[in-house]
Amino acid sequence: MSVRDTIEATLTDRFSPSFLEVEDESERHRGHAGWREGGNTHFRVRIASPKLAGLSRVAQHRAINEALKPQFDAGLHALAIEVES
């Protein structure tokens, strides 16, 4: 399973989103900190979930980062998060 697919599956399992988009932006960060050949280092997540509604922006981001801790431990370097209502 690709890193993108793993992120998508993890967020789906944890948050049951009504909308989820996971985009690999690694190539846009070529040569920057954390980038490595082959990508899978920089992602953008757009998500809408009732489980995130009512939480502060910081709490939403913490919950998503916590859910993806295994991916960060395995080499995910950066995650841009957009929570939609």
C-alpha positions as CSV (number, residue, x, y, z in Angstrom):
1,M,0.0,0.0,0.0
2,S,1.4,3.4,-0.9
3,V,1.9,6.2,1.7
4,R,-1.0,8.1,0.2
5,D,-3.3,5.1,0.4
6,T,-2.2,4.4,4.0
7,I,-2.9,8.1,5.0
8,E,-6.3,7.8,3.3
9,A,-7.2,4.5,5.0
10,T,-6.0,5.7,8.4
11,L,-8.0,9.0,8.2
12,T,-11.1,7.2,6.9
13,D,-11.0,4.6,9.8
14,R,-10.4,7.3,12.4
15,F,-12.6,10.1,11.3
16,S,-15.3,8.6,8.9
17,P,-15.0,11.7,6.7
18,S,-17.8,13.0,4.4
19,F,-15.0,14.3,2.2
20,L,-11.3,13.3,2.0
21,E,-8.6,14.2,-0.5
22,V,-5.0,13.3,0.0
23,E,-2.4,14.8,-2.4
24,D,1.3,14.0,-2.6
25,E,3.1,17.3,-2.9
26,S,6.6,15.9,-2.5
27,E,7.8,16.9,-5.9
28,R,7.0,20.6,-5.2
29,H,9.5,20.3,-2.3
30,R,12.4,18.9,-4.2
31,G,15.6,19.9,-2.6
32,H,13.9,21.2,0.6
33,A,14.3,19.8,4.1
34,G,12.9,16.3,4.4
35,W,12.6,15.6,0.7
36,R,14.0,12.4,-0.6
37,E,14.2,10.7,-3.9
38,G,11.0,8.8,-4.6
39,G,8.8,11.3,-2.8
40,N,6.2,10.3,-0.2
41,T,7.4,13.0,2.1
42,H,5.1,15.9,1.8
43,F,1.3,15.6,1.6
44,R,-1.8,17.8,1.7
45,V,-5.0,16.6,3.3
46,R,-8.4,18.1,2.8
47,I,-11.0,16.6,5.1
48,A,-14.5,17.1,6.4
49,S,-15.7,15.0,9.3
50,P,-18.3,15.4,12.0
51,K,-15.7,14.0,14.4
52,L,-13.6,17.1,13.8
53,A,-16.5,19.6,14.0
54,G,-16.6,21.7,17.0
55,L,-12.9,21.3,17.7
56,S,-10.5,24.2,17.6
57,R,-8.2,24.3,14.6
58,V,-5.3,23.3,16.8
59,A,-7.2,20.3,18.2
60,Q,-8.2,19.2,14.7
61,H,-4.6,19.3,13.6
62,R,-3.4,17.5,16.7
63,A,-6.0,14.7,16.2
64,I,-5.0,14.2,12.5
65,N,-1.2,14.3,13.3
66,E,-1.7,11.8,16.2
67,A,-3.6,9.5,13.9
68,L,-0.8,9.7,11.4
69,K,2.1,9.3,13.9
70,P,3.1,5.9,12.5
71,Q,3.5,7.5,9.0
72,F,5.6,10.4,10.5
73,D,7.7,7.8,12.3
74,A,8.2,6.0,9.0
75,G,9.4,9.1,7.1
76,L,6.5,11.4,6.4
77,H,8.1,14.8,6.7
78,A,5.3,17.4,6.2
79,L,1.5,17.5,6.2
80,A,-0.6,20.5,5.2
81,I,-4.1,20.1,6.7
82,E,-7.3,21.8,5.5
83,V,-10.4,20.9,7.6
84,E,-13.6,21.9,5.8
85,S,-16.9,22.4,7.5
